[in-house]
Amino acid sequence: MNCNSLISDNKHALLSNILQEHNPDVLCVCETKLDPTISDSAVLPANSGYEIVNQKDNKLGAGGVLIAVKNTIVASPATGLDSTYELVWIRIEIVNSKPLIIGTFCRTPYIDDSEALNVLYKSVSKLTSKDDALPNIIINGDFNTLDIV
């Protein structure tokens, strides 16, 4: 979901409504436009039933991505895959199955397409080279790329 800022109370209410109405297991959000000084509880109240597992916000008013997961699901940040770009990964453990790796990516329009997609490619390459068996992977986000095929 591209929220185009989670700063206002109006956006917090909208996010809460989406969670209540649709009840997703995982919520991936782009363009949060927060910064590291804003606490998780300011974005998702403690009683929401969700926790933010991985988040990257570099600058208030610009970019930002986060992944929130129902607090009944065992999830953790997937280490060694993030970059300086708007890209975060989580790992969800699934009984009797390979883990599910979910990545959220946001390419801001001022970053070159090929440079941004190369960063994403390198991150996925790290993920697929860690193990002989390929994990289950979901990549989502706001690619802001008109020429992608």
C-alpha positions as CSV (number, residue, x, y, z in Angstrom):
1,M,0.0,0.0,0.0
2,N,1.3,3.5,-0.8
3,C,0.0,5.7,1.9
4,N,1.7,9.0,0.9
5,S,2.5,9.7,4.6
6,L,1.5,8.3,7.9
7,I,2.2,11.6,9.8
8,S,-1.4,12.9,10.2
9,D,-4.1,11.6,12.6
10,N,-6.3,11.2,9.5
11,K,-3.9,8.8,8.0
12,H,-3.6,6.9,11.3
13,A,-7.4,6.5,11.4
14,L,-7.4,5.4,7.7
15,L,-4.7,2.8,8.4
16,S,-6.6,1.5,11.4
17,N,-9.8,1.2,9.3
18,I,-8.0,-0.7,6.6
19,L,-6.6,-3.2,9.2
20,Q,-10.0,-3.7,10.8
21,E,-11.9,-4.0,7.6
22,H,-9.5,-6.2,5.6
23,N,-7.7,-8.0,8.5
24,P,-4.5,-8.8,6.5
25,D,-1.9,-11.0,8.0
26,V,0.9,-8.8,6.6
27,L,0.7,-5.1,5.6
28,C,3.4,-3.6,3.5
29,V,3.5,0.2,3.4
30,C,5.4,2.6,1.1
31,E,6.0,6.3,1.4
32,T,5.4,6.5,5.2
33,K,7.3,9.8,5.3
34,L,8.2,9.3,8.9
35,D,11.6,9.5,10.6
36,P,13.4,7.3,13.2
37,T,12.2,9.5,16.0
38,I,8.5,8.5,15.6
39,S,7.7,5.4,17.7
40,D,5.9,2.3,16.4
41,S,3.1,3.0,18.8
42,A,2.5,6.4,17.2
43,V,1.9,4.6,13.9
44,L,0.1,1.4,15.1
45,P,-1.5,1.5,18.6
46,A,-0.5,-1.4,20.9
47,N,-4.0,-2.8,20.8
48,S,-4.1,-2.9,17.0
49,G,-3.1,-6.6,16.9
50,Y,-0.2,-5.8,14.7
51,E,3.5,-5.0,15.2
52,I,6.0,-3.3,12.9
53,V,8.6,-6.0,12.2
54,N,10.8,-3.9,9.9
55,Q,10.9,-0.3,9.0
56,K,13.1,2.2,7.3
57,D,12.5,5.9,7.5
58,N,15.4,8.2,6.6
59,K,13.9,11.6,6.6
60,L,10.6,13.2,7.8
61,G,8.4,14.0,4.9
62,A,10.2,11.7,2.3
63,G,10.1,8.0,1.4
64,G,10.0,5.4,4.0
65,V,8.8,1.7,4.0
66,L,7.5,-0.6,6.7
67,I,6.1,-4.1,7.1
68,A,3.6,-4.8,9.9
69,V,2.5,-8.3,10.8
70,K,-0.3,-9.7,13.0
71,N,1.1,-10.3,16.4
72,T,0.0,-14.0,16.2
73,I,2.5,-14.6,13.4
74,V,6.2,-15.4,14.1
75,A,8.1,-12.9,12.0
76,S,11.5,-11.2,12.3
77,P,13.6,-8.8,10.2
78,A,15.5,-10.7,7.5
79,T,19.1,-9.7,8.3
80,G,21.8,-8.8,5.8
81,L,19.4,-7.9,2.9
82,D,18.5,-4.3,3.6
83,S,20.3,-1.5,1.9
84,T,20.6,2.3,2.1
85,Y,17.6,2.4,-0.2
86,E,14.0,2.2,0.8
87,L,14.0,-1.5,1.1
88,V,13.1,-3.8,4.0
89,W,12.7,-7.6,4.4
90,I,11.0,-9.8,6.9
91,R,11.1,-13.6,7.5
92,I,8.0,-15.5,8.5
93,E,8.5,-19.0,9.9
94,I,5.9,-21.5,8.6
95,V,5.5,-24.9,10.2
96,N,6.6,-27.8,8.0
97,S,7.5,-25.4,5.1
98,K,10.2,-23.2,3.9
99,P,10.1,-19.7,5.5
100,L,8.4,-16.9,3.6
101,I,10.5,-13.9,2.9
102,I,8.6,-10.6,2.2
103,G,10.3,-7.5,0.8
104,T,8.9,-4.0,0.4
105,F,10.7,-1.6,-2.0
106,C,10.1,2.0,-2.8
107,R,12.1,3.7,-5.6
108,T,11.8,7.5,-5.2
109,P,11.5,9.2,-8.5
110,Y,14.8,11.1,-8.2
111,I,16.8,7.8,-8.2
112,D,17.8,6.3,-11.5
113,D,15.7,3.2,-12.5
114,S,18.7,1.0,-13.3
115,E,20.5,2.0,-10.1
116,A,17.5,1.3,-7.9
117,L,16.6,-2.0,-9.6
118,N,20.3,-3.1,-9.3
119,V,20.1,-2.6,-5.5
120,L,17.0,-4.7,-5.4
121,Y,18.6,-7.4,-7.6
122,K,21.7,-7.5,-5.3
123,S,19.5,-7.9,-2.2
124,V,17.5,-10.7,-3.8
125,S,20.8,-12.3,-4.9
126,K,22.0,-12.4,-1.3
127,L,18.8,-14.0,-0.3
128,T,18.9,-16.7,-3.0
129,S,22.6,-17.5,-2.4
130,K,22.2,-18.2,1.3
131,D,20.7,-21.6,1.0
132,D,20.6,-24.5,-1.5
133,A,16.8,-24.5,-1.4
134,L,15.3,-21.3,-2.7
135,P,12.9,-19.7,-0.1
136,N,9.4,-18.5,-0.9
137,I,9.8,-14.8,-1.7
138,I,7.3,-12.0,-2.2
139,I,8.5,-8.6,-3.4
140,N,6.1,-5.7,-3.4
141,G,6.2,-1.9,-3.3
142,D,6.2,1.3,-5.3
143,F,8.7,0.9,-8.2
144,N,7.9,4.3,-9.8
145,T,9.2,2.8,-13.0
146,L,7.3,3.3,-16.3
147,D,9.6,1.3,-18.5
148,I,9.8,-1.9,-16.4
149,V,8.8,-5.0,-18.4
